[in-house]
């Protein structure tokens, strides 16, 4: 006789113990997780625009100033590459590109301030130049 046959619940590996225990005691099979959507290949340009967003720099920080843009509109960018530098009264930070592509727009220029969550710029797909 197996351990499960002696009144013990079978050992569940790789699933939430609580969910499996509840499912076994209710007499139903544990639910399976939905498959996750495939992630975009970071080496491919985005299919749509991605916003460059001012991060939250601290609990008491309500705004920060864009000190310098490292790229100009039309320049190609790589995901994670520094696009801009911002500073607040307590924090200096670099703002990375959210995706590979081209810097399409600068919404907050150098010397201007923005609140956390504000769109600083936009990275979009690389323009495909038609062959001659």
FENCOR-V954074 format. One record per backbone hydrogen bond with DSSP energy under -1.0 kcal/mol. CO is the residue of the C=O (numbers start at 1). NH is the residue of the N-H. If there is no record, write none. Layout:
BEGIN
CO_NH / CO_NH
END
This chain:
BEGIN
3_6 / 3_8 / 16_20 / 17_21 / 18_22 / 19_23 / 20_24 / 21_25 / 22_26 / 23_28 / 41_44 / 50_123 / 52_120 / 52_121 / 54_117 / 64_114 / 65_87 / 66_111 / 68_85 / 72_75 / 75_103 / 77_101 / 78_81 / 81_97 / 83_70 / 84_95 / 85_67 / 85_68 / 86_93 / 87_65 / 91_88 / 93_86 / 95_83 / 95_84 / 97_80 / 100_46 / 101_77 / 102_124 / 103_74 / 105_122 / 109_112 / 112_66 / 114_64 / 115_118 / 118_54 / 120_107 / 120_108 / 121_52 / 122_104 / 122_105 / 123_50 / 124_102
END
